Amino acid sequence: MTRIEFMQGNTACAEGALAAGCRFFGGYPITPSTEVAEHMAIKLPKLGGVFIQMEDEIASMASIIGASWTGARAMTATSGPGFSLMMENIGFAVMTETPCVVVNIQRGGPSTGQPTMSGQGDMMQCRFGSHGDYSVIALCPASVQEMFELTVKAFNLADRYRVPVFLMGDEIVGHMRERIEIPDQVERWERRPLAPGELPFKAGPGLVPGFPQFGKGFGVHVTGLTHDERGYPCATSPSVHEELVMRLVAKVETARDEIADYEVVNPDAGQVFVTYGSPARTVQQVIHDRKESDVGHLRLKVVWPFPESALKKFRNARRFLVPEQNMGQIAREIERHTDCEVVPIPKLGGALHTPEELESYLEAGR
Amino acid sequence: MSYEDWFREDRLPHIYCVGCGNGTVINCTLSAVDQIGWKREDTVFVSGIGCSSRAPGYILTDSLHTTHGRALAFATGVRMANKDLHVVVFTGDGDLAAIGGNHFIHACRRNIDITVVCMNNQIYGMTGGQGSPTTPSGAISTTTPYGSSEPPFDLCELAMAAGANYVSRWTSYHVKELTRAVLAGLETPGLSFIEALVQCPTNYGRRNKFRQVMDQVEYMRTHAMLLQKAHRLEEQGEPVPADTILVGEFARRNRPALGVRP
C-alpha cells in the first residue's frame, strides 16, 4: 500500500534512503541539509542500522566509504562548505570504486555564503571538484516526491556503476513541504559480487568489476594509489594508470544514455527552457499559465553525466533558456552540445526566478 | 597457523628501507593477531598515508589503504557497519598526530573498538624527512634545518586524555613487550593505542647522529625507562632525565566503548 504523507524534502530524502536499504549514515551537521541527518538519527537505530555523527565532513565521507566496503548501503548529507571538505575522499571513492551516496543540499556560496538560502553553485564542484580525471553521477530533484525517488535511484546507480552518486538538491527543495506518495517497496539494483577466481579490479565488458565485500574471505587490498587488476599499488606505470583512469571515466560516460533521466514538455517548441532542481518549478508555472503550448521544457533529473542527446528531442529549438541558481554552470555545458542560442538566466541570492522574469526572456526571444 | 601465514608474499619485495623499524612492528602486530586467534577473513587492516600505512598492503586480509590522516575515520565506518570484523589501524606520527589529529582524539573519545598501532619514527619518512609533530625539540629535519623549535606531542598522554581504554608505548627494540602490548590492545574492548618508536635510518638517523641503524636502536634501549621506575624516582624526589623515553602501559581501563559486539 502506498502511503500518502505531507513531508519536508530533506525528510523525504532520508525516507528514500531507508527504503533503498541504507543502513549506515555518517554525517556532520550543516544547514540546510541537517534534517536529513536528524531523520536518519531517529530512524536508523530502530532498523538495526548505524547513525554516527562524525567530527567533520572529511571523516563523514571516510566513514561511509569504510561502511560501504562491508557491504552496507551508506550515505552522508552536507552542503557547500562541507562538500568542499569531502572532495579528497570523494576522489578516493572514485579511485577505489566504492558505491556511496552524497547528498548536497546546496546553499549560496562561495564560502559560508548564505546558509539558509538556496543555490545551485556546486554543480561544477560535484563534477570536477576532486583532483585528477574521473566521472560521476549527479541527480537533481525538483520536488519532495523526487527527493524520495531520486535518493532511491542514487543508491541503485552507485551500486550498479560502483561510483559515488550525488543527490544535488537545493535549499528550496530540501525545505519545502509537499504531498508525497511513499511506496511499500522500491526497485533495487544490487552490486554484483566478485566471482570466485575473478580479480578484484579487473572489469569485463561492462567496465564494472565485481565487488569483493570485506569479511567474505576475498582478502582484497583496496588503495587510492594507482593499482593493477589485483588491487596492488602500481603507481609508476604509465600504462596501468592510463588504463585504470580511462576505464573509471568510461564506465560512467559510456552509460550516459542508460543513466539519463529527464522530462520533455512541448518538444515542437522554438524556445525551450532547460532546468534541474527548483527553477523547474517556475518554468512549470510559466507553461501552465500560457494559452499556447509554444514553450518547451527539458527538465533534467540526471545532470551528470550530461544527457546531451536530450537536447535533440527538441527538433525545432532555436533558443535554450537556462534558469539556474548560479551564474550559468550548466548553461555552459549545454553550449558545448548545441548550435542553438543558449541563454543563461542566472539568479543569485537565494530566491527563485519569478514567472515574470522568465516571461521577459521569452518576449525578448520572440 | 603461524603469523607468517598472514603475509602477502606475492607483494615482496617490500618498499621499506634497509634497517627500517616498521617491519618489526608489523611482525609484532601479526604475532599478536595470530596469538589471539583471529581469522584472516574476519580481520581488516586500515591505514592512511606514509611508510607505516603501506603495511596493510603486505597482509593477506581485507585491507584499506586510505587518504592521508583519515585512517581512523575510515576504520570507524568499517567497524560500525559490521561489528563482526576486527579492525586494526596502522598509522604513523605525521598521519595520526598532524593531519589526522582531530580524528585521533575523537576516535579515542568515542573509544571505538579498534586497535591503533602507531609506528612513530619522529619524521616524515616517505616524503623525504620533514619535521613531524613528534620530532624532538632540536632534532634536524629538512623543514627544521636549524633544529626543531616546536615541542613534540606525547601521543600516549594525548590518547589517555582523550579517552582510549588501552594505551602503551614501546620501541622496536622491545619486541616481546611490544607484541604483548598489541595483544593486550586486541583483547581490550574500546580504542587501544600502541605507540612503537621506530628507527628511521634513511631520513631521521642520518641527520641526527645515528649513522648506523643500530645506533638508534641502542639509543632507544638505553633511554627507555619503565613508567613504574619513573614514578618511583619522582616519588623519591629524584630527577628523571629529560631525554628519557617512557615505556610501558599508560592505561588499561574499562570505559564504555563504541562498536563492541553485543
Interface residues (C-beta under 8 A of the other chain):
Chain A: R23 F24 G26 V50 I52 M54 E55 D56 I58 A59 S60 A62 S63 I64 I65 G66 A67 S68 W69 T70 G71 A72 A74 E88 N89 F92 P212 F214 G215 K216 G217 F218 G219 V220 H221 V222 T223 G224 L225 Y232 P233
Chain B: R8 R11 R40 E41 D42 V44 V46 R54 P56 G57 L60 T61 D62 S63 L64 H65 T66 T67 R70 A73 F74 A75 T76 G77 V78 R79 M80 A81 N82 D84 L85 N102 H103 H106
